[in-house]
Amino acid sequence: KNWQKLQGNFPVVPVYDIKIQQDDLVVGTHGRSFWILDDLTPLRELTGQSSGTETKISGIRFFPPRTTYRSTLIWSVNLFLGDGKNYSPAFGLPGTHYQETTPDGEKRLCHLDMGENPPEGVIVNYFIESEANFKPEKPLELIVLDANGVEIERFSTKKTDEKLDRSESEESETSDDKASLTAKVGFNRFVWNMHYPGPEVKIDKSLEKVGYKPLGRGEDGPGGGPIAPPGSYQVCLKLGENEIRHSFEIVKDPRLNTSPEDFSAQFELWIKIRNRVSDVNSAINHIRRIKLQITELLARENFNNSAEEKSFGEIQKAAEALREKFNTLENELTQNQYETPSDRLRHPTMLKQRMEALVSVVAVADAAPPQQAYSVFENLSVLIDQRLAELSELEEQEVVRFNQQIDQARIRKLQG
């Protein structure tokens, strides 16, 4: 027989037992614990030892994902994230790990003193046969859809032309460091973390004050958006005009009694929270851009020469007063004094942080949200709407009045 080496990250060590359990290959070693190769189905289909449910386009063989259990991550795993080694308890057992980002943008936890579980998510496998048969003129795309064919998220081997055409400001506001696909000869694997996208609008980092990141919370959390509820989904591999689709299932933990209605209730409230955070982020970005324009206006070298001395003093006073009003509104939307982790204990949380924190209550278990979560969401939504109305009023009245004042002095207006 011809043997082909399948090394991966498996160490050079004696193997004393091999067992196949539910299409996973379990290998027992002498001195290096046991190792598991997840899902042998793609290997079997590649060698013609199964029914051959894979399909093929342009030199790519695409295998259907297997049924995946929906799992809730242990709360403490992502609480302590930062540079270097991190320590976190997991049901009383301490563990040391560090986070690394692969060249394809995937964030992985590397464990130093504990075992590693399979990837948290739906594993998608595809096989590129040879460089001669795979010469794409367009990026390879992977699109995740729900049972009705509505797109959830798409991933690509490289940035699309649309994203490349964006300005740096737009890119910093909307990009979310998504993992990209690999396109190397042989087996390729992509893991969809079962999360919907996070807030559509993110905080524009170019407008944010430089400071330390808060303690492993906020937008840097895993996934960003809601976890997909159990049900049927589709995954599409697309290259140019050609595409292949497979269906797959996400199922609940069999130990749970959670009903489909409970999962739907959790998902719907989580989506509403995500969208409200996006609204707040958009308002904060807008406020900061206007404040930046005011600051640049006052710092302009020819500003004093652009107006008479008397009108210059009046405009300067009006600009500083307007900037202060925007400052006040921004400070009601978000807490700008979080520069170190301990600042969360010193300064109150504002609307953005309170709405983000509500996710931890909704997502803490595979269950319907408690009534208190709905009450807090409604209360915060009312307060957010009030602040957004104040922002609109400030623009429609104060900014218009200020623009008229500087227009009379022949100074460039503020842009909304």
C-alpha positions as a printed NumPy array, in Angstrom:
array([[  0.   ,   0.   ,   0.   ],
       [  1.01 ,   3.598,  -0.504],
       [  1.071,   5.692,   2.652],
       [  0.677,   9.452,   2.7  ],
       [  1.937,  11.385,   5.698],
       [ -0.724,  13.425,   7.529],
       [  1.3  ,  15.248,  10.157],
       [ -0.447,  18.537,  10.94 ],
       [  0.566,  19.582,  14.454],
       [  0.845,  15.986,  15.667],
       [  4.158,  15.338,  17.487],
       [  6.636,  12.592,  16.617],
       [  5.635,  10.066,  19.278],
       [  4.704,   6.363,  19.55 ],
       [  0.999,   5.663,  18.934],
       [ -0.495,   2.855,  21.01 ],
       [ -4.171,   3.017,  20.136],
       [ -6.385,   4.36 ,  17.346],
       [-10.158,   4.6  ,  17.45 ],
       [-12.767,   6.187,  15.184],
       [-15.604,   7.739,  17.168],
       [-18.462,   9.502,  15.342],
       [-16.23 ,  10.206,  12.316],
       [-13.446,  11.645,  14.507],
       [-10.048,   9.93 ,  14.604],
       [ -8.813,   9.524,  18.2  ],
       [ -5.136,   8.669,  18.67 ],
       [ -3.632,   7.604,  21.998],
       [  0.1  ,   8.263,  22.383],
       [  2.741,   7.18 ,  24.857],
       [  3.644,  10.233,  26.92 ],
       [  1.932,  12.961,  24.869],
       [ -1.725,  12.416,  25.847],
       [ -4.383,  11.755,  23.194],
       [ -5.071,  13.669,  20.003],
       [ -8.217,  14.017,  17.884],
       [ -8.523,  14.66 ,  14.155],
       [-11.952,  16.223,  13.687],
       [-14.292,  14.876,  11.012],
       [-12.839,  12.296,   8.647],
       [-15.691,  12.778,   6.157],
       [-13.77 ,  15.103,   3.766],
       [-10.858,  12.637,   3.661],
       [-13.204,   9.759,   2.903],
       [-14.993,  11.671,   0.167],
       [-11.702,  12.799,  -1.334],
       [-10.509,   9.191,  -1.622],
       [-13.877,   7.869,  -2.829],
       [-14.665,   5.938,   0.365],
       [-18.037,   7.626,   0.969],
       [-21.177,   8.584,  -0.926],
       [-19.438,  11.631,  -2.394],
       [-21.705,  14.477,  -1.359],
       [-19.075,  17.079,  -2.243],
       [-19.43 ,  19.224,  -5.351],
       [-16.835,  20.856,  -7.543],
       [-16.145,  24.13 ,  -9.383],
       [-12.97 ,  25.434, -11.031],
       [-10.69 ,  22.864,  -9.458],
       [-12.235,  23.179,  -5.981],
       [-14.017,  20.349,  -4.178],
       [-16.446,  21.674,  -1.586],
       [-17.648,  19.429,   1.242],
       [-20.894,  19.891,   3.202],
       [-20.382,  20.878,   6.859],
       [-21.511,  18.354,   9.393],
       [-24.155,  19.055,  12.024],
       [-22.75 ,  21.385,  14.68 ],
       [-23.759,  21.786,  18.298],
       [-24.545,  25.322,  19.393],
       [-22.4  ,  25.958,  22.448],
       [-22.26 ,  28.832,  24.892],
       [-18.683,  29.858,  25.624],
       [-17.571,  29.724,  29.249],
       [-18.034,  33.267,  30.533],
       [-14.537,  33.61 ,  31.95 ],
       [-12.551,  32.596,  28.853],
       [-12.814,  35.964,  27.126],
       [-12.95 ,  38.118,  30.252],
       [ -9.176,  38.36 ,  30.573],
       [ -7.687,  39.193,  27.193],
       [ -4.648,  41.325,  26.55 ],
       [ -1.067,  41.247,  25.371],
       [  1.086,  38.397,  26.621],
       [ -0.068,  35.534,  28.818],
       [ -3.577,  35.575,  30.231],
       [ -4.983,  33.624,  33.145],
       [ -8.623,  32.702,  33.523],
       [-10.65 ,  30.336,  35.703],
       [-12.921,  27.765,  34.09 ],
       [-15.152,  26.015,  36.611],
       [-12.441,  26.377,  39.24 ],
       [ -9.55 ,  25.202,  37.066],
       [ -6.964,  27.882,  36.245],
       [ -5.632,  28.04 ,  32.733],
       [ -2.916,  29.986,  30.937],
       [ -3.333,  31.083,  27.357],
       [ -2.414,  33.801,  24.904],
       [ -4.24 ,  35.095,  21.868],
       [ -2.738,  35.071,  18.409],
       [ -4.048,  36.211,  15.048],
       [ -3.31 ,  33.974,  12.083],
       [ -2.207,  35.465,   8.723],
       [ -5.81 ,  34.973,   7.585],
       [ -7.178,  37.123,  10.409],
       [ -8.526,  34.316,  12.59 ],
       [ -8.094,  34.921,  16.331],
       [ -7.08 ,  31.813,  18.254],
       [ -6.489,  31.057,  21.916],
       [ -3.282,  29.089,  22.388],
       [ -3.401,  27.087,  25.637],
       [ -0.156,  26.463,  27.492],
       [ -1.194,  24.167,  30.343],
       [ -4.529,  22.659,  29.335],
       [ -6.065,  20.685,  26.508],
       [ -7.575,  22.343,  23.467],
       [-11.144,  21.71 ,  22.372],
       [-12.277,  21.598,  18.738],
       [-12.924,  24.994,  17.138],
       [-16.07 ,  26.717,  18.377],
       [-18.139,  26.896,  15.244],
       [-19.176,  25.343,  11.962],
       [-16.173,  23.787,  10.201],
       [-16.194,  24.261,   6.421],
       [-13.75 ,  22.187,   4.34 ],
       [-12.775,  22.632,   0.696],
       [ -9.989,  21.11 ,  -1.377],
       [ -8.032,  22.895,  -4.129],
       [ -6.701,  20.249,  -6.498],
       [ -3.794,  22.032,  -8.188],
       [ -2.443,  25.427,  -9.121],
       [ -2.944,  24.576, -12.79 ],
       [ -6.705,  24.164, -12.344],
       [ -7.154,  27.021,  -9.872],
       [ -6.332,  30.407, -11.391],
       [ -9.065,  32.731, -10.128],
       [ -9.454,  36.224, -11.546],
       [-11.784,  37.135,  -8.689],
       [-11.551,  36.408,  -4.953],
       [-12.948,  33.183,  -3.581],
       [-15.951,  33.92 ,  -1.355],
       [-17.754,  31.974,   1.351],
       [-21.297,  33.143,   2.119],
       [-23.323,  31.984,   5.12 ],
       [-27.109,  32.179,   4.714],
       [-30.149,  31.264,   6.77 ],
       [-32.725,  28.658,   5.723],
       [-34.548,  31.23 ,   3.559],
       [-31.401,  32.183,   1.661],
       [-30.948,  35.521,   3.443],
       [-27.256,  36.372,   3.719],
       [-25.826,  36.428,   7.239],
       [-22.188,  37.169,   6.471],
       [-19.62 ,  36.697,   3.722],
       [-15.906,  36.077,   3.831],
       [-13.289,  36.357,   1.099],
       [ -9.715,  35.485,   0.229],
       [ -8.974,  39.188,  -0.071],
       [-10.627,  42.568,   0.323],
       [-13.22 ,  43.361,  -2.288],
       [-12.852,  46.309,  -4.638],
       [-15.648,  48.048,  -2.761],
       [-13.692,  47.947,   0.471],
       [-10.492,  49.046,  -1.24 ],
       [-12.271,  52.131,  -2.595],
       [-13.315,  53.311,   0.841],
       [-11.558,  56.146,   2.581],
       [ -9.438,  55.444,   5.641],
       [-12.105,  57.   ,   7.849],
       [-14.847,  54.769,   6.478],
       [-12.604,  51.732,   6.735],
       [-11.772,  52.373,  10.392],
       [-15.438,  52.88 ,  11.165],
       [-16.861,  49.819,   9.466],
       [-14.121,  47.181,   9.343],
       [-14.322,  44.371,  11.867],
       [-11.115,  42.396,  11.227],
       [-12.978,  39.456,   9.726],
       [-11.081,  36.269,   9.093],
       [-10.322,  35.622,   5.436],
       [-10.33 ,  32.417,   3.436],
       [ -7.199,  30.499,   2.527],
       [ -6.662,  29.367,  -1.055],
       [ -3.71 ,  26.994,  -1.001],
       [ -3.352,  23.731,  -2.875],
       [ -4.741,  20.886,  -0.778],
       [ -7.178,  21.001,   2.117],
       [ -8.425,  24.372,   3.331],
       [-10.575,  24.902,   6.381],
       [-12.679,  27.829,   7.548],
       [-14.52 ,  28.045,  10.867],
       [-17.676,  30.137,  11.074],
       [-18.131,  31.036,  14.727],
       [-21.955,  30.903,  14.436],
       [-22.197,  34.611,  15.235],
       [-24.111,  37.158,  13.229],
       [-22.144,  40.356,  12.451],
       [-21.692,  42.919,  15.208],
       [-22.943,  46.52 ,  15.062],
       [-23.079,  47.818,  11.492],
       [-21.421,  51.062,  12.582],
       [-18.387,  50.804,  14.823],
       [-16.51 ,  53.528,  16.634],
       [-14.146,  55.356,  14.281],
       [-10.782,  54.736,  15.953],
       [ -9.192,  57.662,  14.114],
       [-11.424,  60.008,  16.108],
       [-10.954,  58.285,  19.454],
       [ -8.656,  59.466,  22.197],
       [ -5.62 ,  57.222,  22.609],
       [ -5.778,  55.18 ,  25.797],
       [ -5.588,  51.685,  27.223],
       [ -8.224,  49.173,  26.23 ],
       [-10.795,  48.352,  28.905],
       [-10.556,  44.948,  30.546],
       [-11.333,  42.507,  27.733],
       [-14.803,  43.891,  27.094],
       [-16.741,  45.767,  24.432],
       [-16.214,  45.535,  20.68 ],
       [-13.211,  43.246,  21.021],
       [-15.384,  40.41 ,  22.338],
       [-15.841,  37.26 ,  20.279],
       [-18.108,  37.434,  17.28 ],
       [-19.683,  40.757,  18.006],
       [-23.242,  39.804,  17.104],
       [-25.849,  37.28 ,  18.265],
       [-25.242,  33.548,  18.149],
       [-27.281,  31.848,  15.447],
       [-30.232,  29.957,  16.948],
       [-30.588,  26.226,  16.244],
       [-31.98 ,  25.489,  12.811],
       [-31.133,  24.973,   9.147],
       [-28.55 ,  27.114,   7.365],
       [-26.749,  27.238,   4.043],
       [-23.146,  27.856,   3.065],
       [-22.179,  28.961,  -0.43 ],
       [-18.707,  28.802,  -1.974],
       [-18.534,  31.313,  -4.822],
       [-15.888,  31.99 ,  -7.447],
       [-16.882,  34.608,  -9.992],
       [-20.275,  33.623, -11.394],
       [-19.974,  29.991, -10.265],
       [-21.175,  28.851,  -6.87 ],
       [-21.894,  25.732,  -4.834],
       [-24.34 ,  25.508,  -1.941],
       [-24.63 ,  23.05 ,   0.9  ],
       [-27.124,  22.925,   3.74 ],
       [-26.176,  22.215,   7.33 ],
       [-27.782,  22.124,  10.752],
       [-27.003,  23.873,  14.008],
       [-28.533,  21.92 ,  16.883],
       [-28.906,  22.706,  20.558],
       [-27.072,  20.944,  23.346],
       [-29.082,  17.713,  23.844],
       [-28.944,  18.215,  27.609],
       [-31.058,  21.392,  27.345],
       [-34.825,  21.736,  27.441],
       [-34.79 ,  25.151,  25.756],
       [-37.633,  25.539,  23.258],
       [-37.31 ,  27.045,  19.756],
       [-39.425,  29.967,  20.988],
       [-36.923,  30.661,  23.77 ],
       [-34.009,  30.639,  21.327],
       [-35.924,  33.008,  19.022],
       [-36.699,  35.374,  21.896],
       [-33.027,  35.491,  22.858],
       [-31.938,  36.105,  19.277],
       [-34.493,  38.859,  18.626],
       [-33.602,  40.861,  21.743],
       [-29.88 ,  40.41 ,  21.049],
       [-30.358,  41.774,  17.516],
       [-32.235,  44.794,  18.899],
       [-29.404,  45.508,  21.343],
       [-26.832,  45.23 ,  18.543],
       [-28.772,  47.686,  16.375],
       [-29.142,  50.184,  19.208],
       [-25.391,  50.045,  19.854],
       [-24.894,  50.775,  16.152],
       [-27.175,  53.83 ,  16.463],
       [-25.15 ,  55.129,  19.404],
       [-21.835,  54.488,  17.621],
       [-23.069,  56.438,  14.596],
       [-24.073,  59.393,  16.778],
       [-20.738,  59.377,  18.625],
       [-18.781,  59.335,  15.35 ],
       [-20.903,  62.193,  14.023],
       [-20.38 ,  64.289,  17.15 ],
       [-16.625,  63.727,  17.104],
       [-16.348,  64.74 ,  13.447],
       [-18.161,  68.005,  14.132],
       [-15.975,  68.662,  17.188],
       [-12.882,  67.995,  15.07 ],
       [-14.066,  70.524,  12.501],
       [-14.562,  73.14 ,  15.22 ],
       [-11.088,  72.449,  16.622],
       [ -9.525,  72.708,  13.152],
       [-11.448,  75.908,  12.505],
       [-10.087,  77.556,  15.651],
       [ -6.554,  76.339,  14.891],
       [ -6.541,  77.584,  11.305],
       [ -3.648,  80.   ,  10.723],
       [ -5.604,  82.427,   8.585],
       [ -8.649,  82.303,  10.848],
       [ -7.864,  85.618,  12.517],
       [ -7.23 ,  87.222,   9.131],
       [-10.51 ,  85.901,   7.761],
       [-12.697,  88.089,   9.917],
       [-12.723,  91.435,  11.557],
       [-11.27 ,  91.528,  15.061],
       [-14.663,  91.985,  16.705],
       [-16.382,  89.215,  14.743],
       [-13.384,  86.93 ,  15.329],
       [-13.873,  87.132,  19.083],
       [-17.585,  86.458,  18.757],
       [-17.049,  83.497,  16.439],
       [-14.371,  82.029,  18.696],
       [-16.661,  82.302,  21.706],
       [-19.576,  80.77 ,  19.775],
       [-17.367,  77.917,  18.499],
       [-16.13 ,  77.044,  21.977],
       [-19.683,  77.13 ,  23.353],
       [-20.911,  74.881,  20.531],
       [-18.063,  72.427,  21.063],
       [-18.892,  72.262,  24.763],
       [-22.521,  71.386,  23.981],
       [-21.362,  68.542,  21.76 ],
       [-18.955,  67.443,  24.514],
       [-21.806,  67.284,  27.004],
       [-23.944,  65.239,  24.638],
       [-21.102,  62.864,  23.803],
       [-20.372,  62.304,  27.5  ],
       [-23.985,  61.283,  28.018],
       [-23.723,  58.728,  25.223],
       [-20.364,  57.208,  26.165],
       [-17.815,  57.251,  28.978],
       [-14.653,  58.907,  27.657],
       [-12.616,  58.526,  30.843],
       [-11.984,  54.8  ,  30.48 ],
       [ -8.225,  54.783,  29.944],
       [ -7.196,  51.925,  32.245],
       [ -9.073,  48.789,  33.336],
       [ -9.612,  50.146,  36.857],
       [-11.339,  53.248,  35.445],
       [-14.473,  51.133,  35.167],
       [-14.601,  51.243,  38.953],
       [-14.012,  55.003,  39.134],
       [-16.369,  56.362,  36.506],
       [-20.043,  55.614,  35.81 ],
       [-21.103,  53.655,  32.753],
       [-23.019,  55.646,  30.161],
       [-25.618,  54.661,  27.569],
       [-23.27 ,  52.909,  25.121],
       [-21.571,  50.838,  27.823],
       [-24.872,  50.052,  29.553],
       [-26.453,  48.81 ,  26.338],
       [-23.37 ,  46.715,  25.514],
       [-23.348,  45.236,  29.015],
       [-26.949,  44.098,  28.581],
       [-25.697,  41.493,  26.094],
       [-24.039,  39.575,  28.947],
       [-27.452,  39.134,  30.592],
       [-29.166,  38.025,  27.381],
       [-26.353,  35.72 ,  26.228],
       [-25.284,  34.172,  29.52 ],
       [-27.365,  31.016,  28.95 ],
       [-29.274,  29.184,  26.238],
       [-32.608,  30.472,  27.481],
       [-35.169,  33.191,  26.892],
       [-34.13 ,  36.574,  28.343],
       [-35.643,  37.491,  31.723],
       [-38.309,  40.183,  31.842],
       [-35.827,  42.545,  33.508],
       [-33.672,  42.466,  30.362],
       [-36.596,  43.704,  28.268],
       [-37.352,  46.44 ,  30.809],
       [-33.752,  47.659,  30.859],
       [-33.609,  47.608,  27.059],
       [-36.779,  49.697,  26.748],
       [-35.535,  52.175,  29.35 ],
       [-32.142,  52.571,  27.673],
       [-33.769,  52.886,  24.241],
       [-35.913,  55.786,  25.466],
       [-32.826,  57.549,  26.842],
       [-30.904,  56.942,  23.611],
       [-33.761,  58.335,  21.525],
       [-33.792,  61.446,  23.709],
       [-30.061,  61.995,  23.155],
       [-30.41 ,  61.443,  19.404],
       [-33.25 ,  63.971,  19.309],
       [-31.022,  66.449,  21.15 ],
       [-28.301,  65.859,  18.563],
       [-30.713,  66.555,  15.7  ],
       [-31.951,  69.705,  17.401],
       [-28.391,  70.856,  18.025],
       [-27.545,  70.429,  14.348],
       [-30.734,  71.973,  13.019],
       [-30.511,  75.04 ,  15.232],
       [-27.117,  75.693,  16.84 ],
       [-24.942,  74.467,  13.958],
       [-27.076,  76.283,  11.369],
       [-26.87 ,  79.483,  13.396],
       [-23.097,  79.111,  13.783],
       [-22.653,  78.437,  10.054],
       [-24.572,  81.611,   9.263],
       [-22.276,  83.515,  11.592],
       [-19.06 ,  82.245,  10.022],
       [-20.539,  82.563,   6.527],
       [-20.948,  86.283,   7.113],
       [-17.269,  86.37 ,   8.058],
       [-16.419,  84.446,   4.844],
       [-15.153,  81.382,   6.673],
       [-15.773,  77.838,   5.463],
       [-18.86 ,  76.267,   7.048],
       [-19.038,  73.167,   9.22 ],
       [-20.121,  70.018,   7.406],
       [-22.85 ,  67.842,   8.933]])
